[in-house]
Amino acid sequence: MDIHNQTNKEPEHTTSEDVQNEKDSQETPKVKHGSLVNAVLRIFKTDATMAFPEKKTEIENIVPKAQENSEEKELQNETTEKKETRSEAVVHTFGDDVQNLVRSKKMSIAKIAALESDTQKKKEELIKQKDPWKASVFISLTVITLLVSIAITIGGYYAYKLNTSTQVQTHLDKSMFFVEKRQKIDLADRPPHQLLEFLSNVRGSSFFVPGTATELYATKVLDPKTIQQETVVKHLSAKEFFHTLFTSAPKGFTDYISDPYMFGIYVTDSGNNPFIVTTVSSYNYAFSGILEWEKTMLSDTSPLFSDAHKQPTKNQFIDEVYNNMDLRVLYSDTHKPLLLYSFINNSTLIITTDKKTLKEIANRIKVAK
């Protein structure tokens, strides 16, 4: 009878817990299917064993053990699913981010790739900024190596030239009159138009000092084979100088010019002015010959004296008197002297482009005599 009462009470106790577990399961959505049954079976087994200890074996046989195994399997399956879910989340994190950017911020795949590229460049710049001294050291070493290589090459070249060059004689003849400086100019092995261009560039350089006269000592190198391997520099004669530079000068003029002569530059406020001073053997023939040359004199002396292409003119030479000197002048269309010449005496002719230069050179010649 007691057993029967206890048996009847036991289901009532189990039923109240079952109701409570059902409420808990409703409130807690994390409880999975089958958990309530497993809980009831565990409670029933425990209570039944405590009430009827002598029936322990029968009670264990009544309660299925497989239910516990299924619960463990479910727990294992649940754990495995969680691991797989986490792994999948990690693998697809970047892809999910891209999808979210495309959907939420309406960004294109190209823009996302550009942003990723910019980020990578910034990382590289940060790495370079961390070690700037390495780049500086590398650049410095490269520059130093290059400079040393150039210095060695140039030094070797000049050493070779010094060891293989022949002896050069540098004697200069006496000048016609006083000049502040004398500079040798080699006029050999060049066609006339190139020599005139070369001398025009020399004239336009900043080599000359205002208020001074510089003689450009025209030379040529003799063949060293004929003089025992010595390189001899020879001063061009007046005829050689005119034949080298002014090939169109009439023979009726060049036949009557002779040494000594001088070619040079005198600097005034108007610029660097070229001049030629030559001795003439016959005033009458030389004057007649230069009158004939006036027709082509501007073009023949261009661009050394005046550039005929930049300052063309149809004007002709005219007679003038300047500082008690008779001269012939060719003016440009803007009345600028392009060429002028004067026989300052019966044996001396001066050709130049500037009246102040003519006056200065004439004064120096008078002082020299």
Phi, psi and omega in degrees: 000315177297320179297319180296318179296315179297324179293322180290324180291327186298316178297325179298317178297316179296321182294321178295320177292323178299317178297316180298319179295325177296319178296317179297321180294328178287323181284331182251101184289351183283343181289127182270170181297132179099346181292323180295318180296317179297320179296317180297318181295320179295316181295317180298317181296318180294312181295319181295322180293321179291324181283322182232080181296330182285344180260019186302318183295317181294322181295319179296326178290326181292314182284120183290128178284336181298335180297321178294319179297321178295325179294318179296320179297320180295321178295319178295317179299319180296319179295317179298318179296321179296318179298315180297321179296318179296317180298317180296323179295321181293317183295322186261016183297310181296318178298318178297320179299317179298316179297320180296320179295318180296319184281313187279314185259004178056040180268142179278162179296323180297318180293321178297319178296321178296318179297320179295321178295318178298320179298318180295320179296319178299321178298318180295321178296321178298322179295320179293322181292334180292327182234061181292332183295332180295315179296319180296317179297318180297315180295317180299315179297321179296315180296316180298317179299318180296315180297319179297319180296318179295316180299318179296319180296312181296317179300318178296322180296311181293326176296320178296317180297319180294324183282335185254346183286151178269168182290137182244131176268130187241026181293134178249137177291162178295136182282155180297322182207174184291132171226151182288333182208151176233131183228124179288139177229118181277121182247016183274153171059038174221143176290157185304317183294327177289323178295319179295321176295317180298313180292329175295321177293322176298316178301320183279359182282169179265021182291334189265152183254135180303139179080009182237158176247136179236126176275128173263100189281099185288127184227168168215152182266127177283159180293116183295340181293334183271355184225046171057049172063015176261130180276114183251129178262124183249137175285129179294141174285170180299314180296316179299320180298312181291322179291331180285317185267316189243077186291340182268358178299133184295146181296330179295344176262310186292337179290344186244017172256150184207175178280159356282162177214171176209139172240134182192191182230132172241135187257123174239186178292345179271350177132197179270116187249122179284153176212151173231127173244124180224151175274141178242141181274338178215116181297314184297312181290320179296320179293319178297319181292322181285331173298321176294324182287341182305332183297324182238011187296321181296312181289326181292330181261002180279142003263016183294311181272297176220144183278109183292336180281324180277334182230062180290150179206151174257006179291163179239163177297143177230159179275140175214165173237128181220123179053045179064025178238135173279133180215161175246132186232138172248118182259153173280177178294341177262016178062039173255133180298125176263320178210146172207154177212158181206137169270100184286344170202183185290348183236004184227128179242136176239128176242129181202193181234001188218134183292323179295324177294317177303313180299314182295315181293321179297319178297319180294324178294319178297321179294321182295330181276000000 
